[in-house]
Amino acid sequence: MLFLLVELWLWKKHLRGTIQDKFISTSFISFLIGVISIAWPVWASEEPIRTAPDPVSAQYVVALNIPPVPIYKTVGEGWCVEFVRAHGFEKYTGDAIKWIEFVDTREPSVGSVVVLSEGEIGHLAIVTSFTETEISIIEQNYEGLGIVSTRSFPIDYKHIIGYVTK
């Protein structure tokens, strides 16, 4: 690009004294140099062409199977019950297996607690999303004491006992 600008400038300089012999005027060459020098940064940029966002898809978050930004911190001594109680279920007590008494639905909802028959005393987690075929949860103490993690499993997962809503 710089080469083209130099060539045009030299041609302009050459034409200055011989304008009668040439069919292109120096003002036209000046115009070309100006247009190219202004437009070149736009043409040469590696920025992708921006388009308006799709109004429907812009309203949804595409869930990838990657850990979320750690907005959830380890709660208490790291048990699953402490985690769900700290996130809106303070009125419920007891080990995870005792939460079978609090199950009030078999249908998942975002923000509800899923009661699972995993481990010796059961397990609790918070439902973050679900589809007709899959449930996604966030939990504490599944991968290790005090570790907050996420996972997904089929909606008909054999260890689901039920759900507790607020």
FENUR-V528807 format. One line per field, one symbol per residue. ss: DSSP state (2 for helix, 1 for strand, 0 for the rest). phi: phi as a letter, one per 40 degrees, with the letter a starting at -180 (. if undefined). burial: + if it has 16 or more other ideal C-beta (glycine too) atoms within 10 Angstrom, else -. Layout:
# FENUR-V528807
ss: ???
phi: ???
burial: ???
This chain:
# FENUR-V528807
ss: 0222222222222220000000000222222222222222222200000000000022200000000000000000000222222000000000022222220010000000111100000011111111000111111100000001111111000001111100
phi: .cdcccdccccccccdcbcccbcbcccccccccccccccddcccccccccbccccccccbbccbcbccdcccbdbfchccccccccbhbcccbgcdcccdccdbabbcacgccccbccgcbgababcbaabcbabbbbabgccidgccababaccbdccccibbbc
burial: -------+--++--+-------------+--++--------------------------------------+-++---+++++++---+--+---++-+--+-----+---+++++-+---+++++++-+----++++++++---+-+++-+-------+++++--
